[in-house]
Amino acid sequence: MTFKGRVCGGARHSLLSAQQACGNFPAILLESYAAALAASVPIGILMLRIVLEEGLLRQKLEGYDDYTTKVRWRLIPGLW
């Protein structure tokens, strides 16, 4: 995301990471290992979707490569 020519935020898909955090928080809060394991399936699918989507954006969207060099992280800054 840019604001007045400056890159803002630490992750390219910050809304998706917030969505996953909100969806997985009850499993963590309740210490339900089965729910946490089940929550890992949508996270894996989301990660695959992000990789495929970014490949398409690199091909079709001019300037996306520059954006990815400015905003290095995809979901969680410092991790991925």
C-alpha positions in Angstrom: 0.0 0.0 0.0 1.3 3.4 -0.8 0.5 6.8 0.6 1.9 9.9 -1.0 4.5 7.8 -2.7 5.7 6.1 0.4 5.2 2.4 1.1 3.1 1.7 4.2 2.8 -1.5 6.2 5.1 -4.4 6.8 3.2 -7.1 4.9 1.7 -7.2 1.4 -1.3 -9.2 2.5 -1.9 -7.8 5.9 -5.7 -8.1 5.7 -5.4 -11.8 5.0 -3.1 -12.3 7.9 -5.5 -10.5 10.2 -8.3 -12.6 9.0 -6.4 -15.8 9.7 -5.4 -14.5 13.2 -9.0 -13.8 14.1 -10.2 -17.2 12.8 -7.5 -19.1 14.7 -7.6 -17.2 17.9 -10.4 -19.2 19.5 -8.5 -22.4 18.9 -5.5 -21.0 20.6 -7.4 -19.4 23.4 -9.3 -22.7 24.2 -6.0 -24.7 23.8 -7.8 -27.0 21.4 -5.0 -28.8 19.5 -7.6 -30.5 17.2 -9.0 -27.1 16.2 -5.5 -25.6 15.8 -4.6 -28.6 13.5 -7.8 -28.1 11.5 -7.1 -24.4 11.2 -3.7 -25.2 9.6 -5.5 -26.5 6.5 -7.0 -23.2 5.5 -3.7 -21.4 6.3 -1.9 -23.8 3.9 -4.4 -23.2 1.2 -4.1 -19.4 1.7 -0.4 -19.6 1.4 -0.7 -21.5 -1.9 -3.2 -18.9 -3.1 -0.9 -16.1 -2.3 2.1 -17.6 -4.1 -0.1 -18.3 -7.2 -1.7 -14.8 -7.1 1.6 -13.1 -6.8 2.9 -15.0 -9.8 0.0 -13.7 -11.8 0.5 -10.2 -10.5 4.2 -10.2 -11.4 3.2 -11.1 -15.0 0.3 -8.8 -15.5 0.7 -5.8 -13.2 3.4 -3.3 -14.1 5.4 -2.2 -11.1 4.5 -5.1 -8.9 8.1 -6.4 -8.9 9.2 -3.0 -7.5 6.5 -3.2 -4.9 7.6 -6.6 -3.7 11.2 -5.4 -3.3 9.9 -2.5 -1.1 7.5 -4.6 0.9 9.4 -7.8 1.4 7.1 -9.9 3.6 3.9 -11.5 2.4 1.8 -12.3 5.5 3.8 -11.9 8.7 6.6 -9.3 8.8 9.9 -11.0 9.7 8.5 -14.5 9.1 7.0 -14.9 5.6 
